[in-house]
Amino acid sequence: MVATFQVLGKFSTLDETNYIGNPHLCGSVINNSCDDHSTISFDKPDSQSGDEETVIDMEIFYWSLGVTYGVTWVAIIVFLCFDSPWRRAWFRLVEAFISCFKCKTNNFINYDKSIQSRKH
């Protein structure tokens, strides 16, 4: 693929030497005609070696993801085993969440009951 670009803004301050090494750019700034590059073929990498690299990369990704989750869970469990202010704060937060959930649920149930009693 050949890419043309417009010379606007900061690009107008650059000269041809800034684009050396990118043969797929064309335009008036780099004195490279876009018509000459209408048929450019890209070398495709060997599919077998690419598949092997992908499998290895995914395997490493899954192992590192598993280890990260494992270490995180162990750290949380160890953190909650010690009697510390952070542990007490965490359990107070969980208790407040459960109480709030129960309150909302009870309000919904009572509201539902009052609507049903009005219908009868």
URRA-V393111 format. One record per backbone hydrogen bond with DSSP energy under -0.5 kcal/mol. NH is the residue of the N-H (numbers start at 1). CO is the residue of the C=O. Records with the same first field share a line. If there is no record, write none. Layout:
NH=CO  CO
This chain:
3=24
5=26
8=6
11=8
12=9
13=10
14=11
18=15
19=16
20=17
22=19
23=21
25=22
26=3
27=32
31=28
32=27
37=34
38=35
40=38
50=46
51=47
52=48
53=49
54=50
55=51
56=52
57=53
58=54
59=55
60=56
61=57
62=58
63=59
64=60
65=61
66=62
67=63
68=64
69=65
70=66
71=67
72=68
73=69
74=70
75=71
76=72
77=73
78=74
79=75
80=76
81=77  78
82=78
84=82
88=84
89=85
90=86
91=87
92=88
93=89
94=90
95=91
96=92
97=93
98=94
99=95
100=96
101=97
102=98
103=99
104=100
105=101
106=102
107=103
108=104
109=105
110=106
111=107
112=108
113=109
114=110
115=111
116=112
117=113
118=114
119=115
120=116
